[in-house]
Amino acid sequence: MAGPRRTFRESGGADEHAGIADDAQAAKLFLRERASHSPHTLRAYLSELRRLAAWCTRERLGPFSDLTRQDLIAYRDALQAPRHDAAGPVTRAAPASVSRALAAISSLFAWWQRTGYLTVNPAEGLAAGRRARLTWTPVRFLPAAALAHCDAVAAGDAPAGVPPVLWMRRRAIWTLYRYGGVRLAELVWHEEQALPHVDVDEARQWTLHVLGKGQRLRTIPLPSACLPALRAYRRAVGLPPDPPAEERLPLIHSERGRALGASGLYDEVRAVFALVATRVPQEDSAMRAALERASTHWLRHGYARTLVVDHGVPLPVAQALLGHASVQTTAAYARTGQAEARAFVEGSFPDND
């Protein structure tokens, strides 16, 4: 719906729509069930889905099923924002028009959750007012044990049937999403801006530069742990291990030497998750199901949680690394359940008796 990305089905349960392959098919089924009996409703829903898709393209987001609650709140804010017309005064969309738009989008996501295509509804309460901004909580996390399995597999040898060069590329892509915390589209090559690109300092430390949401530039220090996989990939494709200062080439290439697009990047990360899922013990069905659902954005959530929760990185620093427009979004990762809260309190006030 928003770019050429293939997405995933978030529910592992069996239901009448278990064969849905991607967002496009899921949206068609939604329109067929909810709007097929009324041409007027069908036109209205199609118009709103296309408007959301156009916004996603401008913001370099998508597919729909990867949109977070914060993304949808930003979309709501964009609908309500003043419009500047050189030929006339500043205007705002009519409240009724905004309400209709949000109702259509909310209906789509509610239907997707009800039918099992999504496990959560990021649009719940979207039209209930700006107070909803404070209720957003990230939910698509992989357990630490699952991430550890992924890291171990990605650090290993190429699986049977995968050429070594392609495996090194897959490892490099995995590494950038895992340790850079970037959005899917932020690793897509932009020729005119020569982004994303990497700077290397005198200590051979890498800094990643990407073009984020709202066309904002962002600088991300890459940890030393991820550099061996990136250097190995560069050697495999005939490049020096560290990018020279004058290099203006895509970070990742397709088999034909072109820059790899969003769909290709997405598929490579999903391939790692799928491989790891096959190596999870049979009795650990929950971890296997999570791996089968996971996407690049799950790695971004994991990166954020590692910074904010596991290592207590100050929120303004984490906000800059993640490219969040609001520190409230970053703060959402610090929200804990009752068990975690009790562990923090017990650790802060130990029993000395």
N, C-alpha and C positions, 0 to 999 in steps of 0.2 A: 504494500500500500504506500510505503514511503521509501522509494528507492528499490534497487534490485536485490534486496536482501531476502534470503530464505530464513524463515524463523523456525521455532520449535513449538511443540505442544507441551504445555506445562503440567498437564495432569497425567499421572501414570495409571489412573483407574480406567476401567472399562465402562463405556457408555455408548449411546447411540451415535456419537460423533467421534469415536475412537480413531477413525481413519483420516481425520483432517490433517492435511500435510503442512499448510502454511497459512499466513494471515489472509491471503487473497481468497483462498477457499473458505476459510472461516467467516470472512465478511460476506461472501456470496450466500452462504447458508443463513446467516443472520438476516440479510435482506429478503431472502426467499420466505423465511418464516414470519418476519415482523412487518414486511411492507409490500409483499407481492400482491395483496388484495386491493391495494390503493395506489394508483399511479402517482397521485399527488404526494403521498407519504414516501413512496420510493424515490421520487425526484428530490424531495427534501433531504432524505437520509443520504442519498448519493452526493448531493451538494456539500453536505457537512463533512462526509468522509473525505471528499476531495480537498476541502478547505484544510482539514487537519493534515492531510498528506502534503499539501503545498507548504504548510508551516513547518512540518518535519524536514522537508527538503531544504528550506531556507536555514533552519537551525542545525542541519546536518545530524538529524536524529532518525530513529526508526530501527526496525519495523515497529508497527503499533504495539505488538505484544512485548516489546522491550521498553516501552515508555513507562517511566516511574510516575508516582503520584506527583512529585515535584515538577516533572515535565508537563503534566496535564494542568497543574496549577499555573505554570508559566504560560501555557496556551490560553487558559482562561483570562489571564491578565492581558495577553496580547489582544484578545477579542475586545476587551474593555478599554484598551488604551486609546488616547486621542488620535485622530487621523488628521494629518496636515495636508491640505490641498492648496497648491499655489494659486488656484483660480477662485478660492473662496475661504471662508473662515474655518477654524479648527472645529471638527465635529467628533462626536462619539457614536458608536453603534447603539441603537435603541436597546434598552434593557430586554424587551421582548425578543429581539433578534438574538442577543447573547444567550438568553434562557433557552431558546429553541436549539441553538447550536450545542450547548452543553447537555441538553436533554438527549439529543441524538447520540452524542459520544458516550454519555453515561449508559444509555440503553445498549449500545454495542458491547461495552466492557462487562456490563451486568449479565448479558446473554452469554458471552464467552465464559464467564465464571460458572454460570448456572449449568451450562452444557459440558463443563469439564475441560474446556480448551485452556483456561487459565485457572490457577489455584487461588489467586487473590484478585480483587477488583480494584485497581489503582484509581478508578474514577468514582468510587463510592463517596457520596456527599459532595461531589465536585461543585454542584450548583447551590450548595448550602451557605455560601458566603466565604469571605476571606479567612474566617476563623479556622477553616479546614487546613490552612497552611501549617498550623502548629501541630496537627495530628499525624503528619506523614512519618512513617517509620519504614526503613528499608527491611525487606523480608527475604530477599533472594540471596541467601548466604549458603556457601558450602561449609560443612563442618571442618574444623582444623585437620582432622584425620583424613578427610577426603582430599583436601588440598595437598597434604603430605604425600598421599598416594599419587596424585597427579604430578607433583614435582619429581618424585622418584622415577616414574615412567618417562617423563619428558627428559630426564637426565640420562636415560639408558640408551641402549642401542636401537637401531631402526627395527621395527617389527617386520615379520615376514611379508614380502610383497611390496614394501615401500622402499624405493631407491634411497641410498644414503643422502644424496643431495636434497631430495624432497623432505626427508626426515629432518635434516639440519634446518631447512627453511621453516618447517612446522614448529620445531623447537624455538627458533628465533621469534616467530610470531607469538607463540605461547608466552615466551619470556617478556616481551614488550607489554602485553596486556596484564600479565601477572605482577610485574614489578614496576609498571608505569602508571597503573590505575587509570588508563585512558579509556575514553568512549570508543565504540566500534569505529565510527567515521573519522576519528582523529588520527588514525594511522593510514588513511587513504591519501595517496600522493596528489599534491596540487602543484602542477607545473609552474603556474604563474608566480606563486609565492615561494616555490622551492621548499615546501613543507609537507610532511614533517622532516626535520633534519637533526643531526647530532653534532654537538661541539665536543672536542676532546681537549682537556687541559694538560698542563705539563706533567701532572701525576698520572696521566692516562685515565682519568675519570671522565665518564660520559655524562652529558646533559642533553636531554631530549627537548626539542622545541616543536610544539604542535599548534594547530589552529583549532580552537575550541568553539563552543556554542557562542552565538552572537559575533562570530568572526574575531574572537579575542585570542590573542597570542598567550601561550602558557609555557613556562619553563619548568622542567621536571628533572631533578637529579636522579640518575639511574644508579641503584646500588651495585657494588662490586660483584655481588653474587650472581648477577645476571649477565655479566660481560663475557664469560667464556663461551656461552651458547651463541651470542651475537657475533663474536669474533670468528668462531668456527664456521658459521654460515657465510660470512664475508669471504673467508679463505676459500670455501667450497665453490663460490661463484666467481673467483678470480679477482677479488678486491683485497686491498690491504686490510689487516685486521682492525685497525683504527681508522675511522674516516678522516682524511686530510681536510684542512681548513677550507680548501677551495672546492670540495666535493659538493655537487648539487645533483644527487641521484636519489631515486626512490629507495626507501629502507628495505623494501621487500619486492621481489620480482616474481612474475609468473614464469612458467616453463618456457614461454616464448620471449622472455626478456623484458616484457612490459611491466608496468607497475601493477601490483595486485590490488584489485578493487575490494569494496566492502564485502561483497558476497564471498569472494575467495578467502579473505581474511577470516570471516565468520566460519566458513566451512573448515578451515584448518584448525581453529580452536575447538570446534565441535568434534573434530576427528580425535583430538587428544582426549577429550572427555569420554567419547565413545570407547576408545581403546582402554582407558582406565576402568570403565564400567565392566568390561569383559574380564578384568583381572581382580575384581573385588570378590571376596569369598561369597559363596552361594548363599550362606545364611544371613549376610548383611544386605538384605533387600532394600532397606531404607537408603543406604549410601548409594547403592547402584541406581535406584530410581532418581535420586538427586543429581547424579552425574549425567544421567540420560536427559535430564531437563535443562542442565546448565548451559549458559552462553557466555559471551565475552563480558556482559554487564555484571554477571555474578562475580567475575574476577575483580571488577572495579569496586563492587560492594565489599569484597574481601579485603582489598587494598585499603579502603577507607576505614574499615573496622580495625585492621591491624594498626593503622596510625593512631586512631582516636581512642580505641578501647585498650588494645594490648600494650601500647607504648606511650600513651598519654601525650601525644603530640599536641601542642596548643592549637585550639580550633582555628585561629587565623592562619596558621601555617598550613594545616591540613586543608583549609578552604582554598588557599592559593594553589596547592599541589593538585587538588581535584578540579579546580576551575568552577566552583560553585558560586553562583551570583549572590547567594545569601548564606551567611554563617549559620542560619537556622537549619539549612539543609545538612550542613556538616555536623551540627550538633545532634541531629537525629540518630547518628550512628552511636552516640554515647548513651542512648536510652537503654535501660537494662530491664530484665525481668526481675521478679521478686527474689529468685534464688541468687542471681548475680549480685543484687543489691545487698542481700544478707551477707554474702561472702566478702564484699567490700567493707561492710561495717565491722564484721568480726575481725577482719585483718587489720583494720584501723584501731580497734580497741581490744587488744588481746586480753585474755583472762590470765592474770598473773598469779592466781591462787594455786 
